[in-house]
């Protein structure tokens, strides 16, 4: 674990967080930029490079909505495999 300081805020980054950053293509400069622009720390780590915050928030809302319909009765919905 390591501490990341952005402005007056300090965040604790775990190995899992570093792995998510790597998978998303986010480097430390991009992470700091996103946080300075108002991104949540975990969103800044997980959202792929090039994705805007509005797009990321819309995607997260859609994922949450789709997760509501995971029962057997809803197998025919587009969001459920």
N, C-alpha and C positions, 0 to 999 in steps of 0.2 A: 504494500500500500504506500501511496505517496500523496502528499498534500499539493494541491494546485491552487495558487492564489490568482484571482482575477479581480482587479480593483481592490475593494475592501473585503471581498468575500473569499473564504478559503473552503475548498472542497476536498474530500478524501476520495482518491481514486484507487479502486481495487484492481487486481489482475483481471477480473471479469469485465470491469469497465474498459480497461485497456484493450481487451480482446474485442469488445463491441465496437470501440473506436476503429480498430484495425479493419474489422469486417465492413464498417460503413465508409471507410476511406477517409476518416476524419483525423487530421493532425492537430497538434497542440495549438497552433496559430488559429486554425479554423474553430476549434473549441472555444478559445478565448474570445474570438470575434462574435460567435453565436451568443455566448453568455453576456457579453457587453451589449448585445442587441435585445436582450430580454428573454432569451431562451431558458427553459428549465435545464438544469445540469444534465439530467438523464436523457431528455429529448435531444440536447445538443450532441450527445455521444451516439445515440442510436440512429438519428435521421441520416440517410445517405448524403454524400457530397452533392451539392447542387440543388437539394430540396429546400424550398422556402418553408418558413415556419407555418404559414397558412396551409400549405399543401400537407405538411406533416400532421398538423392538428386535424385536418379533414380526414386523412388516412386513419389516424388513431380513432376518431369518432366512428368511422365505418367499421373498423375492426371490433370495437366495443359493441356496436349495434349487431353485427353478425354473430358475436359470441352469445348474445341473448337467445339465439334461435338454434341451439345445438341439440335440442331434444329430438328423440326419434320421430315425433309428430311433425317436425319441420325439415326433414331430410330433403324435401324437394325444393327448398329455397336456394337461390344462387350462391348465397354466402357459405353454404354448408356442403362439404364434400360427402 
